[in-house]
């Protein structure tokens, strides 16, 4: 395994994240063409801005190998306080990805461990994420790391 360093992103590293996203976006188009399409815009400015606001616990963490961005995780802190649900605060991973050339080197595992450690420092006891069913290797990794399924989103094409 290469030496991997995890840290909060610098705005200058957004380009590296977008390059990784673009390189793997085709997997989503191929597997779910009724949902995903080719696009030059993969993250909106509005979406990105919530990770750079002052006084926010939201973060984008990057995994670096030899100062190159090897992967990333978009982390949002969600607070639930509605009458029908337990009051809680948890981390939601909006997006986690590893550049293809760095896969199978423990990068995703290190990102998950870092996110979980971050959660402990801010008083969170859960991490949640969504994963597409075609992402078998991601599902396998999450299960190895102790993640368990909680919901299943279903769809039906209406003819």
Secondary structure, 3 states (H helix, E strand, C coil): CCCCEEEECCHHHHHHHHHHHHHHHHHHHHHCCCCCCCCCCCCCHHHHHCCCCCCCCCEEEEEEECCEEEEEEEEEEEEECCCCCCCEEEEEEEEEEECHHHCCCCHHHHHHHHHHHHHHHCCCCCEEECCCCCCHHHHHHHHHCCCCCCCCCCCCCCC
